[in-house]
Amino acid sequence: QVQLVESGGGLVQPGGSLRLSCATSGFTFRSYAMSWYRQAPGKERELVATINSADYNTNYADSVKGRFAISRDNGKNTMYLQMNSLKPEDTAVYYCNTRIGLRVYWGQGTQVTVSS
């Protein structure tokens, strides 16, 4: 049974930092690309960052380039999102995601609120 569990969200002031984690189980983590998505109130879910399985190549949404860093630890079956220089517009529920064959899996999400 594939499970994705996010943690690390919270309330942070503008300019602050957070590190999100996505702990996984039930599949061969090292074999699959992983992604972070986010969904702000009243908006559609959007892709934030992706990391490949083989070469650890990464891609980012333009809105987070230079501020966020996605990484993975295949020994711990865990993915991370280091978020720096946070802005109020980064406020959203953040989800981890993977696709295995034709199925897409999501975690339950973790709330990130950037506010003074």
C-alpha positions as CSV (number, residue, x, y, z in Angstrom):
1,Q,0.0,0.0,0.0
2,V,1.5,3.3,-1.2
3,Q,1.7,5.9,1.5
4,L,2.9,9.5,1.4
5,V,3.0,11.5,4.6
6,E,3.9,15.2,4.6
7,S,5.2,17.1,7.7
8,G,7.0,20.3,8.5
9,G,4.4,22.9,7.7
10,G,3.5,25.8,10.0
11,L,3.2,29.5,10.4
12,V,6.3,31.6,9.4
13,Q,6.9,35.2,8.9
14,P,7.7,36.7,5.5
15,G,11.4,36.1,4.7
16,G,11.5,33.0,6.9
17,S,12.2,29.4,6.1
18,L,10.6,26.0,6.5
19,R,11.6,22.5,5.5
20,L,8.9,20.1,4.4
21,S,9.3,16.3,4.5
22,C,7.4,13.6,2.7
23,A,7.9,10.1,4.2
24,T,7.0,7.3,1.9
25,S,6.3,3.6,2.1
26,G,4.8,0.8,0.0
27,F,6.8,1.2,-3.1
28,T,10.4,1.3,-4.4
29,F,11.1,5.0,-3.6
30,R,14.4,5.2,-5.4
31,S,12.8,4.1,-8.7
32,Y,10.3,7.0,-9.1
33,A,10.2,10.7,-9.7
34,M,8.7,12.7,-6.9
35,S,7.0,16.1,-6.8
36,W,5.7,18.8,-4.6
37,Y,2.4,20.5,-5.4
38,R,0.6,23.3,-3.6
39,Q,-3.0,24.6,-3.5
40,A,-3.9,28.0,-2.2
41,P,-7.4,28.9,-1.1
42,G,-9.6,29.4,-4.1
43,K,-6.9,28.4,-6.6
44,E,-6.1,25.2,-8.5
45,R,-3.4,22.9,-7.3
46,E,-0.1,23.8,-9.0
47,L,3.2,22.0,-9.5
48,V,6.0,23.4,-7.3
49,A,9.0,21.2,-8.0
50,T,10.0,17.7,-9.3
51,I,13.0,15.5,-8.7
52,N,13.9,12.6,-10.9
53,S,14.8,9.2,-9.7
54,A,17.8,8.3,-11.8
55,D,19.9,11.5,-12.1
56,Y,18.2,13.6,-9.4
57,N,17.5,16.3,-12.0
58,T,15.2,18.9,-10.6
59,N,12.6,21.3,-12.1
60,Y,10.9,24.2,-10.4
61,A,7.9,26.5,-11.0
62,D,9.1,30.0,-12.0
63,S,7.5,31.4,-8.8
64,V,9.9,29.5,-6.5
65,K,13.1,29.3,-8.5
66,G,16.1,30.4,-6.4
67,R,14.1,30.2,-3.2
68,F,13.0,26.5,-2.9
69,A,15.1,23.4,-3.1
70,I,13.8,19.9,-3.6
71,S,15.8,16.9,-2.6
72,R,15.5,13.2,-1.7
73,D,17.1,10.6,0.5
74,N,16.7,7.2,-1.1
75,G,18.1,5.5,2.1
76,K,15.3,7.1,4.1
77,N,12.5,6.9,1.4
78,T,11.9,10.5,2.0
79,M,11.7,13.7,-0.1
80,Y,12.2,17.2,1.2
81,L,11.4,20.8,0.2
82,Q,13.6,23.5,1.6
83,M,11.7,26.8,1.4
84,N,13.6,30.0,1.9
85,S,12.7,33.7,1.6
86,L,9.0,32.8,2.0
87,K,6.4,35.2,0.8
88,P,2.7,35.5,1.7
89,E,1.8,34.2,-1.7
90,D,3.5,30.9,-0.8
91,T,0.7,30.3,1.7
92,A,-1.0,27.0,0.7
93,V,-1.4,23.4,1.5
94,Y,1.6,21.5,0.2
95,Y,1.3,18.0,-1.1
96,C,3.8,15.4,-2.2
97,N,3.0,13.3,-5.2
98,T,4.3,10.4,-7.3
99,R,3.1,8.5,-10.3
100,I,3.4,4.7,-10.5
101,G,2.3,3.4,-13.8
102,L,-1.1,4.8,-14.5
103,R,-1.8,5.7,-10.8
104,V,-1.1,9.0,-9.1
105,Y,-0.6,9.1,-5.4
106,W,-1.0,12.0,-3.0
107,G,-0.2,12.7,0.6
108,Q,-2.7,14.3,2.9
109,G,-1.0,17.7,2.7
110,T,0.6,20.1,5.2
111,Q,-0.4,23.7,5.7
112,V,2.1,26.4,5.2
113,T,1.1,29.9,6.2
114,V,3.3,32.9,5.6
115,S,2.1,35.9,7.6
116,S,3.4,38.6,9.9
